[in-house]
Amino acid sequence: MSNQIPLDHFSGQRNIAPELGYGDPQDLARLIRGLQGAAGARASSYQATAATAAEVVMIAPAAGFIESVKAVAGAGAAAGESLTVDVKINGTTVLTAAIVLDAAAGTDVKSGTLDSAAIEFAADDLISVERTYVAGGGPTPIVNSLVDVFYTLDTLS
């Protein structure tokens, strides 16, 4: 089975890749990366019970950049309890400051502020989410935290 499709397979899409001539096949993986890049994509990290941990959420399939980072806790934190979230490319943070999920944040979605000088990645770079948990006065830790990293791939990488 071939992993190539003709450019005109989709109605009205003869100019998907301008450098290829009409009727030339385009590698399916490259076409998918192009569509993902045009639409944006996300990598997610879920943690059921708060704990300090680091997790690789993506090996970059192509060059691109991080568009935004959002985090939320499924239940509000107890007094003094917090979960800080950082996102890194090959160990270098992309945020100007970590996102803090604590009693003040409640269950609101929190957006990170990106460092515009640190958001680009290359193919095979590691994108990771790092959580740091500080226990508080409550009997149970923060639960069901979710971190979404939204990114765009360069369409012709």
C-alpha positions in Angstrom: 0.0 0.0 0.0 1.4 3.4 -1.0 1.7 6.2 1.5 1.3 8.8 -1.3 -1.8 10.5 -2.6 -2.1 12.7 -5.7 -2.4 16.4 -4.9 -5.8 16.6 -6.6 -7.2 13.8 -4.5 -9.2 16.4 -2.5 -11.6 18.4 -4.6 -10.3 21.9 -5.3 -6.9 21.2 -3.6 -4.6 21.3 -6.6 -2.3 23.9 -5.0 -1.6 22.2 -1.6 2.2 22.3 -2.3 3.1 25.0 -4.8 6.6 23.5 -5.5 5.1 20.3 -6.8 3.5 20.2 -10.2 0.0 19.1 -11.0 -0.5 15.4 -10.6 2.7 14.9 -8.6 2.2 12.8 -5.5 2.9 14.3 -2.1 4.1 12.1 0.8 1.2 11.5 3.1 3.1 12.2 6.3 4.2 15.5 4.9 0.7 16.4 3.9 -0.6 15.6 7.4 2.2 17.7 9.0 1.2 20.6 6.7 -2.4 20.3 7.7 -1.5 20.1 11.4 0.7 23.1 10.9 -2.0 25.1 9.3 -4.6 24.2 11.9 -2.4 24.1 15.0 -2.1 21.1 17.3 -1.7 20.3 20.9 0.2 18.0 23.2 -1.3 17.3 26.6 -0.2 16.1 30.0 -2.6 14.8 32.6 -1.9 14.0 36.2 -4.5 12.3 38.4 -3.0 13.2 41.8 -0.6 16.1 42.2 3.1 15.2 42.5 6.4 16.6 41.4 7.1 15.0 38.0 8.5 15.7 34.6 7.0 14.2 31.4 8.0 14.4 27.8 4.7 15.2 26.0 6.1 15.3 22.4 9.1 14.6 20.2 8.7 17.4 17.6 8.0 15.8 14.2 9.1 18.9 12.4 10.3 22.5 13.2 7.7 24.8 14.7 6.8 27.0 17.6 4.7 26.9 20.7 1.6 29.1 20.5 0.2 28.9 24.0 0.3 26.9 27.2 -2.8 26.4 29.5 -3.2 24.5 32.7 -6.1 23.7 35.0 -6.8 21.7 38.2 -9.8 19.5 38.4 -10.4 20.5 42.0 -9.4 23.5 43.9 -6.2 23.4 46.1 -6.2 23.4 49.9 -4.8 26.4 51.8 -1.0 26.5 51.2 -1.1 23.9 48.5 0.2 24.6 45.0 1.2 22.9 41.8 3.5 24.9 39.5 3.7 24.0 35.9 6.6 24.7 33.5 6.9 23.8 29.8 10.4 23.3 28.3 12.0 22.6 24.9 15.1 20.5 25.4 15.2 21.6 29.1 14.8 25.3 28.4 11.7 26.9 29.7 9.3 28.6 27.2 7.4 30.5 29.9 8.5 33.8 31.5 7.2 32.4 34.8 5.7 29.1 35.8 1.9 28.7 35.9 0.7 28.4 39.5 -2.4 26.3 40.4 -3.3 27.0 43.9 -6.3 28.0 46.1 -6.5 31.4 44.4 -6.5 29.8 40.9 -9.3 27.4 41.9 -10.5 25.5 38.9 -10.0 28.3 36.4 -7.9 27.7 33.3 -4.6 29.5 33.6 -2.6 30.7 30.6 1.2 30.9 30.7 3.1 33.9 29.3 5.4 32.8 26.6 9.0 33.9 26.2 9.0 34.9 22.6 12.8 34.1 22.3 12.3 30.5 23.5 9.2 29.2 21.7 10.7 27.7 18.5 11.7 24.1 18.2 13.3 21.9 15.6 12.5 18.4 14.5 13.3 15.8 17.2 13.3 18.4 20.0 11.8 17.2 23.2 8.8 19.2 24.6 8.2 18.5 28.3 5.9 19.5 31.1 7.4 19.8 34.6 5.2 20.0 37.7 6.4 20.9 41.1 4.0 20.1 44.0 3.9 21.7 47.4 1.6 20.1 49.9 -0.8 22.3 51.9 -3.1 22.0 54.9 -5.7 19.9 53.2 -6.1 16.1 53.5 -6.0 15.5 49.8 -3.7 16.9 47.1 -4.8 18.7 43.9 -6.4 16.2 41.5 -6.8 15.9 37.8 -4.4 18.6 36.5 -4.3 19.0 32.8 -1.6 21.0 30.8 -2.1 21.7 27.1 0.7 22.9 24.9 -0.6 24.3 21.7 1.9 24.4 18.8 2.2 25.0 15.1 4.5 23.0 12.8 6.3 24.6 9.8 4.3 23.2 7.0 7.2 22.3 4.7 9.8 21.0 7.2 
